[in-house]
Amino acid sequence: MGLSPSDFVISIVGSQFSYGGLLMEEALVLQAVGSLLQQYPSENSTQLELKVRILAENVTEKHRMALEAVSLNVGFPRGAVEHVASEDKDNLLGISDLVIYGSCLNEQSFPSVLVQAMCLEKLVIAPDLEIIRKYIDDGMNALLFPSKNIGKLTQVLLQAVSNGKISVLGQKIASAGKVHAKNLMASETIEGYAVLLENVIKFPAEVLTPLTAGEIPVALKQEWKWHLFEDVKHLYHMNGTLAGYNVLQKLEEKWRSNQMEDHHSNASKIDDTFSLMAWEEERADEIANIKKRLEEEELKERSEQPHGTWEEVYRNVKRVERMKNDLHERDDKELERTGQPLSIYEPFFGEGTWPFLHRSSLYRGIGLSSKGRRPGADDIDASSRLPLLNNGYYRDILGEFGAFFALANRIDRIHKNSWIGFQSWRVTARKANLSKKAETALLEAIQTQKHGDAFYFWVRMDQDERNLASQDFWSFCDAINAGNCRSAVLKAFQRMYGVQLDDDLHTLPLMPNDGDTWSVMQSWVLPTRSFLEFVMFSRMFVDALDAQMYDKHHETGYCILSLHRDQHCYSRVLELIVNVWAFHSSRRMVYVDPETGAMQEQHLLNGRRGQMSIQWFSLATLKSMDEDLAEEFDEDHPDRRWLWPKTGEVFWQGVYERERNMRQQEKERRKQQSKDKIQRIKKRARQKTLGRYIKPPPEDAGSLNDTRTVDR
C-alpha cells in the first residue's frame, strides 16, 4: 500500500453500495482531513507522514482522477491519497490509526466495517445516522459529526488528532470502543436467531414451547458468554489426536480453497456488473430504447387504426393502464418462463429463508414482506399486491395463504402460465423438495395432460414427523390443532354456507381412510384456473375462521387451536384444507415422488362415488356465493370488521354495469363538450379585414420594402 511504520494513516470507509453522491462525500471528507496537514511539517512535501487510504470497490479511472485532483487542490502531495481494494480491508484496518466512515447514506444495519475497526481498537469517526446513533455514544466509544453538516468534521478531527498523533481523549475513546464492540449487536443477533428458530422449528400443539424472542431475559442477551469459548482455542490440538483427523483436515482445506476461488470469481463478476461504466452504458441503452419506442408509438398513432366497439376500446385502455402501473417486478427470467407450462412459487419471509429458495426459471420467490427481498432475484412483493399483508397479525396467521391471495389478486398481470405451483421453503430445508428428475416428470405429465385437471403434491401426510401414529385425516388435524380442528372447521362451514348443521362432528365432509395419503406443507401444483377456484373457496373459508377466532386471539394471543400463545392460530388448519377442496371438487389427486418422479394417484375417482359433497364445492356454488358477498359489500357498505373484501378482488355483475354506465356518461359528456365548442366557434365575433397586401410589380425592384394597402 506504499506505507511506512512512521506514517499516520487515516482510512476512509463507507457504504458497500454504489450511489451518485459517493465522490462528493469523499471530496468533502478529504477537505476536512486537509486541516490536519499543518500538524505534519516537512521540508520535502513528498515525504509527509499523513497518508489517507480510501477503501472502495469498482472504482473507475474517472473517479480516481477526479479524487486525485481534489486531493491536490486540498494540499495533499501526489501519492498521499490512494484507493484500496476491498480485498485488502483487513490489512488496511490493521495499520490504520484513525477510521472515518464517510458515507451519509442511511443503512438498514450497523456497518460491519465499523465493528471490525472498533474491535481492533481504532478510533472511529462517523456521521450521526440513526442506525449509528442507535449503537454509538458520541464521545464515549466513538466520535460523531452531523451528517447534514459535514463541515463540522474538521472540528471533530482536530479534537481527535493532536501533534500528529491520536490525542489522549481519542485513545480513551478507542479503548472504550473496543470493549463496547465485543457485545455491540449481541441482543439483536440473539433475538434474530431466536425468531429464525421459531419459524424453522414447528412444535406440536400439545408441547409447551420455549420462550419467544421477546421473552428472553435481558441478562441472557445483553452480552456474549465469552467464557464458553475459553476451551475452543485448545480444540484444534485436541482434534489432532483423533482418528481420521488428517482426512477431515484435507477436506476442510480443499473446501476453503474452493470457497476462495468462488469468492474471487464472484467478486470479479460483481466488479464487471456493478462498475460505474457499465451502469452508464446500461442507462444510455435504456434511453435509446425509450426514444425508439416513442418514435414507433408516434408513427403508429399517425397510421390509420381500425375502429372497434366501445368495449374493445375500453379493454385496450385498461390494458395500457395496467402496463403503465405495473410494478415491473420481472426481469430477464421472465423470458425464460415464456413458453413453459408451469411456474412454482416459493413463499418466504426474511433473509433466514434465502438459502432454501431456488434460482431457476421454474421457481420464483414471493416475499410476504417488502423487506428481506433477495438482491438480484425477480421475487414478487406480495404486500404490494395485497395490502393486507402489511398487517403483521394477518401476515403471520395466513402464512403461505397470504401468497396465494396476493397472486390470485389480478393474477393475469404477473402469472402467464397455464399451471401454477407452490413449494414451502421448509420442504427444501428438510430435503423433501422436487429433484431435477421429479421436475422433468411433472412437466412431462402436465404437457401431455396425463391426469387432466389434477392436483399434484409431493409431501405426504403419512410420512410427516407430526404423524408418527399414522392417524387419519381429521384425527391428524385435531392432533396438530389442540384437538379442536373438527369443531373449528364445522363452525366455519356453518357460517360460510349459512346453514345450521348438527353439532355432530360426523357431519363434516368425509375424508376416507382408504390407505392412501394426503398433502401437507403447502407443496403442490394445480391448473391456474383451478387455483383461482380454490382461492375463491379459501377466501370465504378464511373469513369464516377469522370471524370465529379474531376477537379472543387478537386480544389475548390465545387460540382454541393451540394450547399456548400462538401467533399462527389457524394456519395449521389452512395447511390441510386444500385436501378437502380437492377431494370434494372431484379433482384427481396424484402423489409425485420427490426423488424419482414416480406418480401414483390417490383416492381414485371411481372409488369416491357417494363420498363427495360436490354440491358444496362446485364452481357454480362458489361463484354464486362470491357474487353475493361482492354485492353486499358494494351496495350495503357494511361497517363491521370484515376480512373477505381485503383478501382479493370484489366483483359482481353490478360492478360491470356501473362501469359501463360511467363509460357511457363520459362518452355523452365529451360529445356535449364537442357540440358546445362548435357552437362557440360559430357564434364567435369576427374582426373585419383592415386591408390587403399587394405585391409590387417586378420592374419596381427598388421599392420592395414598401407596403401598399387598398381600402375595401
Secondary structure as UniProt FT lines:
FT   TURN            5..6
FT   STRAND          8..13
FT   TURN            20..21
FT   HELIX           22..33
FT   HELIX           34..39
FT   HELIX           45..47
FT   STRAND          50..55
FT   HELIX           61..74
FT   TURN            78..79
FT   STRAND          81..84
FT   HELIX           86..88
FT   HELIX           89..95
FT   STRAND          98..101
FT   HELIX           112..119
FT   TURN            120..121
FT   STRAND          123..127
FT   HELIX           130..133
FT   TURN            134..135
FT   TURN            139..141
FT   STRAND          142..145
FT   TURN            147..148
FT   HELIX           150..152
FT   HELIX           153..160
FT   STRAND          161..162
FT   TURN            163..164
FT   STRAND          165..166
FT   HELIX           168..182
FT   TURN            183..185
FT   HELIX           186..200
FT   TURN            205..206
FT   HELIX           213..215
FT   HELIX           218..221
FT   HELIX           226..229
FT   TURN            230..231
FT   HELIX           232..234
FT   HELIX           235..239
FT   TURN            240..241
FT   TURN            243..244
FT   HELIX           245..274
FT   HELIX           276..302
FT   HELIX           310..325
FT   HELIX           333..337
FT   TURN            338..339
FT   STRAND          342..348
FT   HELIX           351..356
FT   TURN            361..362
FT   STRAND          363..367
FT   TURN            375..376
FT   STRAND          380..381
FT   HELIX           382..385
FT   HELIX           387..390
FT   HELIX           392..398
FT   HELIX           400..408
FT   TURN            409..410
FT   HELIX           411..413
FT   STRAND          419..422
FT   HELIX           425..429
FT   TURN            430..431
FT   HELIX           436..447
FT   TURN            448..449
FT   STRAND          454..457
FT   TURN            462..463
FT   TURN            465..466
FT   TURN            468..469
FT   HELIX           473..479
FT   TURN            480..483
FT   HELIX           485..497
FT   HELIX           505..507
FT   TURN            521..522
FT   STRAND          524..527
FT   HELIX           528..556
FT   TURN            560..561
FT   TURN            569..570
FT   HELIX           571..584
FT   TURN            585..586
FT   STRAND          588..592
FT   TURN            594..596
FT   STRAND          599..602
FT   HELIX           605..608
FT   TURN            609..611
FT   HELIX           614..617
FT   HELIX           619..631
FT   HELIX           632..636
FT   HELIX           644..647
FT   HELIX           653..682
FT   TURN            698..699
FT   HELIX           701..703
FT   TURN            704..705
//
